[in-house]
Amino acid sequence: MRFEFDPSKSGAVKRKHGVSLKEAREIFDQAYLIDQKNDNRQQYHAVGWCRARLCSVIFEIRRDAAGEYYHLVTTWKATKEEEQSYAENV
């Protein structure tokens, strides 16, 4: 699985939410919950473990000459609702 993200945005997200887009790649290394965002059908929402805590990430599936990759948009520590949904579905 390939990932892409804006390094400067990754730093800004880390300062704001305590987890970077680079670190958020860990979510995809184990079981995670995924759904399509209701307000933007081209983006997906995943919840999984990152840096020993449950986190959420918004991403897009893109394609280039080498094939499919995940473009990470933003991430944050999972909310109580996301924690509950993860517990019930994974």
Backbone as JSON, one array per atom type, in Angstrom:
{
  "sequence": "MRFEFDPSKSGAVKRKHGVSLKEAREIFDQAYLIDQKNDNRQQYHAVGWCRARLCSVIFEIRRDAAGEYYHLVTTWKATKEEEQSYAENV",
  "N": [[0.84, -1.16, 0.0], [0.63, 2.14, -0.92], [1.36, 5.48, 0.2], [0.65, 9.0, 0.28], [1.19, 12.38, 1.14], [1.02, 15.82, 2.14], [3.93, 17.09, 3.36], [4.29, 19.49, 4.9], [1.69, 20.03, 5.76], [1.33, 17.77, 7.28], [2.98, 18.29, 9.48], [1.62, 20.5, 10.56], [-0.83, 19.33, 11.24], [0.06, 17.54, 13.16], [0.91, 19.31, 15.19], [-1.57, 20.44, 15.86], [-3.33, 18.25, 16.41], [-1.85, 16.24, 17.6], [-0.94, 13.98, 16.29], [0.75, 12.95, 13.38], [0.38, 12.97, 9.76], [2.14, 11.19, 8.63], [2.6, 9.41, 10.76], [0.01, 8.44, 10.97], [-0.23, 6.53, 9.02], [0.14, 4.08, 10.2], [-2.34, 3.14, 10.99], [-3.36, 1.62, 8.93], [-1.99, -0.74, 9.08], [-3.1, -2.72, 10.63], [-6.21, -4.16, 11.8], [-8.89, -2.09, 10.86], [-11.55, 0.33, 10.84], [-13.59, 1.43, 8.22], [-15.25, 3.92, 6.29], [-17.27, 5.74, 3.94], [-17.1, 9.24, 3.58], [-19.88, 11.25, 4.32], [-20.27, 13.88, 3.46], [-18.5, 14.26, 1.41], [-18.09, 12.35, -1.16], [-15.79, 11.41, -2.38], [-13.92, 11.06, -0.5], [-12.65, 9.12, 2.22], [-13.11, 7.72, 5.49], [-11.23, 6.47, 8.08], [-10.78, 4.5, 11.01], [-8.51, 3.56, 13.45], [-5.68, 2.02, 15.15], [-2.95, 3.99, 16.2], [0.18, 4.97, 17.18], [-0.25, 3.9, 19.74], [-2.83, 4.72, 20.41], [-6.28, 5.24, 19.66], [-7.14, 6.48, 16.52], [-8.4, 8.7, 13.96], [-8.54, 9.02, 10.41], [-8.72, 10.91, 7.43], [-8.91, 10.18, 4.04], [-8.08, 9.93, 0.51], [-8.54, 7.87, -2.34], [-6.32, 7.57, -4.84], [-4.93, 7.52, -8.18], [-2.01, 6.88, -10.12], [0.64, 6.66, -12.57], [1.99, 4.47, -11.53], [0.03, 3.08, -10.24], [-2.54, 2.51, -7.73], [-2.88, 4.63, -4.85], [-2.96, 5.88, -1.44], [-3.99, 9.03, -0.53], [-3.38, 10.94, 2.15], [-5.34, 13.1, 4.05], [-6.13, 14.39, 6.53], [-5.84, 13.91, 10.11], [-6.74, 12.79, 13.46], [-7.13, 12.38, 17.05], [-9.3, 9.8, 17.93], [-12.79, 10.38, 18.4], [-15.2, 10.0, 21.1], [-17.51, 8.84, 20.01], [-16.47, 7.69, 17.67], [-14.71, 5.87, 18.83], [-16.54, 4.16, 20.06], [-17.96, 3.15, 17.83], [-15.86, 1.83, 16.54], [-15.25, -0.15, 18.48], [-17.63, -1.62, 18.4], [-17.65, -2.65, 15.83], [-15.21, -3.76, 14.94]],
  "CA": [[0.0, 0.0, 0.0], [1.42, 3.39, -0.99], [0.75, 6.65, 0.82], [1.15, 10.31, -0.12], [0.62, 13.47, 1.93], [1.79, 17.06, 2.13], [4.74, 17.1, 4.59], [4.06, 20.68, 5.74], [0.39, 19.84, 6.39], [1.53, 16.74, 8.29], [3.49, 18.97, 10.67], [0.54, 21.33, 11.12], [-1.8, 18.41, 11.84], [0.72, 17.03, 14.38], [0.84, 20.37, 16.21], [-2.96, 20.67, 16.24], [-4.04, 17.05, 16.88], [-0.96, 15.32, 18.31], [-0.53, 12.85, 15.45], [1.05, 13.42, 12.03], [-0.11, 12.12, 8.67], [3.12, 10.11, 8.49], [2.3, 8.44, 11.82], [-1.32, 7.88, 10.73], [-0.13, 5.36, 8.13], [0.08, 2.88, 11.05], [-3.72, 2.68, 11.07], [-3.61, 0.66, 7.87], [-1.18, -1.94, 9.32], [-3.88, -3.68, 11.38], [-7.65, -4.03, 11.54], [-9.41, -0.73, 10.99], [-12.92, 0.56, 10.39], [-13.57, 2.41, 7.13], [-16.52, 4.27, 5.66], [-17.19, 6.88, 3.02], [-17.61, 10.46, 4.19], [-21.19, 11.65, 3.79], [-20.24, 15.2, 2.83], [-17.58, 14.25, 0.26], [-18.07, 10.95, -1.58], [-14.48, 11.02, -2.88], [-13.05, 10.88, 0.65], [-12.97, 8.02, 3.12], [-12.79, 7.91, 6.91], [-10.79, 5.23, 8.7], [-10.48, 4.56, 12.44], [-7.64, 2.46, 13.83], [-4.65, 2.3, 16.15], [-1.76, 4.72, 15.77], [0.93, 5.49, 18.34], [-0.88, 3.35, 20.95], [-4.13, 5.32, 20.69], [-7.22, 5.14, 18.55], [-7.13, 7.71, 15.73], [-9.17, 8.76, 12.71], [-7.84, 9.64, 9.28], [-9.48, 11.13, 6.2], [-8.02, 9.93, 2.9], [-8.64, 9.74, -0.82], [-7.87, 6.85, -3.14], [-5.91, 8.18, -6.1], [-4.17, 6.66, -9.09], [-1.0, 7.49, -10.98], [1.22, 5.69, -13.51], [2.41, 3.29, -10.78], [-1.15, 2.41, -9.69], [-3.35, 3.13, -6.71], [-2.25, 5.01, -3.59], [-3.82, 6.61, -0.51], [-3.58, 10.4, -0.23], [-3.86, 11.25, 3.48], [-5.79, 14.48, 4.1], [-6.01, 14.87, 7.91], [-5.99, 12.88, 11.14], [-6.97, 13.29, 14.81], [-7.45, 11.36, 18.04], [-10.7, 9.39, 17.75], [-13.8, 10.88, 19.33], [-15.91, 8.95, 21.85], [-18.41, 8.16, 19.07], [-15.63, 6.86, 16.8], [-14.24, 4.76, 19.67], [-17.66, 3.24, 20.24], [-18.19, 2.51, 16.54], [-14.75, 0.9, 16.33], [-15.44, -1.26, 19.4], [-18.78, -2.42, 17.99], [-17.54, -3.2, 14.46], [-13.92, -4.4, 14.59]],
  "C": [[0.91, 1.25, 0.0], [0.62, 4.54, -0.39], [1.42, 7.91, 0.3], [0.46, 11.33, 0.77], [1.54, 14.67, 1.81], [2.59, 17.12, 3.43], [4.5, 18.32, 5.48], [2.71, 20.58, 6.44], [0.5, 18.79, 7.49], [2.03, 17.36, 9.59], [2.43, 19.81, 11.36], [-0.5, 20.46, 11.82], [-1.22, 17.86, 13.15], [0.63, 18.06, 15.5], [-0.6, 20.54, 16.73], [-3.6, 19.46, 16.93], [-3.15, 16.02, 17.58], [-0.54, 14.09, 17.55], [-0.34, 13.38, 14.03], [0.43, 12.49, 10.99], [0.86, 10.96, 8.44], [2.85, 9.02, 9.52], [0.97, 7.74, 11.56], [-1.3, 6.69, 9.78], [-0.23, 4.06, 8.91], [-1.32, 2.3, 11.12], [-3.97, 1.55, 10.09], [-2.82, -0.64, 8.01], [-1.94, -3.02, 10.09], [-5.36, -3.49, 11.05], [-8.1, -2.6, 11.78], [-10.8, -0.67, 10.4], [-12.88, 1.65, 9.33], [-14.99, 2.67, 6.64], [-16.29, 5.47, 4.75], [-17.76, 8.1, 3.72], [-18.92, 10.86, 3.53], [-21.12, 12.96, 3.03], [-19.29, 15.29, 1.64], [-17.37, 12.8, -0.16], [-16.72, 10.48, -2.14], [-13.49, 10.79, -1.73], [-13.59, 9.77, 1.55], [-12.47, 8.34, 4.52], [-12.41, 6.55, 7.48], [-10.49, 5.49, 10.17], [-9.64, 3.34, 12.78], [-6.56, 2.93, 14.79], [-3.43, 2.94, 15.52], [-1.08, 5.26, 17.02], [0.23, 5.14, 19.65], [-2.16, 4.09, 21.36], [-5.0, 5.21, 19.45], [-7.32, 6.48, 17.84], [-8.05, 7.56, 14.52], [-8.32, 9.41, 11.64], [-8.82, 9.78, 8.12], [-8.49, 10.95, 5.05], [-8.81, 9.81, 1.61], [-7.87, 8.62, -1.51], [-7.6, 7.48, -4.5], [-5.13, 7.18, -6.93], [-3.15, 7.5, -9.85], [-0.44, 6.39, -11.88], [1.64, 4.39, -12.81], [1.24, 2.53, -10.16], [-1.84, 3.21, -8.61], [-2.53, 3.5, -5.48], [-3.25, 5.78, -2.74], [-3.21, 7.99, -0.27], [-4.21, 10.76, 1.11], [-4.14, 12.74, 3.59], [-5.62, 15.08, 5.5], [-6.2, 13.7, 8.86], [-6.19, 13.54, 12.5], [-7.19, 12.11, 15.74], [-8.94, 11.07, 17.93], [-11.6, 10.0, 18.83], [-14.44, 9.71, 20.08], [-16.83, 8.16, 20.92], [-17.62, 7.24, 18.14], [-15.08, 5.67, 17.56], [-15.32, 3.72, 19.83], [-17.94, 2.48, 18.95], [-17.1, 1.48, 16.24], [-14.94, -0.34, 17.2], [-16.58, -2.18, 18.96], [-18.56, -3.15, 16.67], [-16.23, -3.89, 14.12], [-13.64, -5.51, 15.56]]
}
